[in-house]
């Protein structure tokens, strides 16, 4: 497939320290990224049960008791959660489950858009996986508490999302990446409870965009964490993002087809504050997969 077809990396500057609670970084493309790895899907299946609709704790300071010990989701989501290590294997080996499964993923939140995404997912009875930025999680704790309470999974997408710090010279710096990850995990544990344990991590910009990540990959593996890229996308992080839902759906269709219509489809979206087209297209993304016989899962 085209070398740049899946490079929807969200190239953003680190969030400002004094950002307002409803702000989040705007996703932009990284056209200078190297060719993506050709990776994918093989075994466990994920059910299509709907997310739970437990009301979130109204207090941002309170830690809701919605998680299962050592997981990144609540008990309801256990029915359709697939271990991140399994999803990683599917992506890197181009294998997949017998039951076609779609994973809707959202990067760069939480933001003012995220509650609207949650509202739409609830209406559609579909779960998703949110790859959150630690600094924005600090600013918007109640939003992510709500997401977990409603049956979605929460994975990490760094604390800083600072490319220069994480990948100086476009090569991974293991010391900086692990320190940044541990910072994000500490924030998430404070917000989501001491038993919060994500199995998945999405490198800012995507693993496929950088070099020299072997040491960082090993450090994450020591933390029982697998990196997760994607195999189809809406293009909402491109330098020229879709201007309307028709274009966003066309991006999903073309990247999904170019990747060989994978049985484990990991769709890259964003829930940063500018992702209005993604929000508007979400029902059509869901219908796209339902029309092709996919169930929906989350990444544990």
HELIX and SHEET records of a PDB file:
HELIX    1   1 UNK A   76  UNK A   79  5                                   4    
HELIX    2   2 UNK A   84  UNK A   93  1                                  10    
HELIX    3   3 UNK A  114  UNK A  124  1                                  11    
HELIX    4   4 UNK A  134  UNK A  139  1                                   6    
HELIX    5   5 UNK A  141  UNK A  149  1                                   9    
HELIX    6   6 UNK A  163  UNK A  166  1                                   4    
HELIX    7   7 UNK A  168  UNK A  170  5                                   3    
HELIX    8   8 UNK A  174  UNK A  192  1                                  19    
HELIX    9   9 UNK A  207  UNK A  209  5                                   3    
HELIX   10  10 UNK A  214  UNK A  222  1                                   9    
HELIX   11  11 UNK A  245  UNK A  258  1                                  14    
HELIX   12  12 UNK A  276  UNK A  291  1                                  16    
SHEET    1   A 2 UNK A  81  UNK A  82  0                                        
SHEET    2   A 2 UNK A 298  UNK A 299  1                                        
SHEET    1   B 5 UNK A 153  UNK A 156  0                                        
SHEET    2   B 5 UNK A 129  UNK A 132  1                                        
SHEET    3   B 5 UNK A 101  UNK A 109  1                                        
SHEET    4   B 5 UNK A 264  UNK A 270  1                                        
SHEET    5   B 5 UNK A 232  UNK A 233  1                                        
SHEET    1   C 4 UNK A 153  UNK A 156  0                                        
SHEET    2   C 4 UNK A 129  UNK A 132  1                                        
SHEET    3   C 4 UNK A 101  UNK A 109  1                                        
SHEET    4   C 4 UNK A 295  UNK A 296  1                                        
SHEET    1   D 2 UNK A 200  UNK A 201  0                                        
SHEET    2   D 2 UNK A 226  UNK A 227  1                                        
END                                                                             
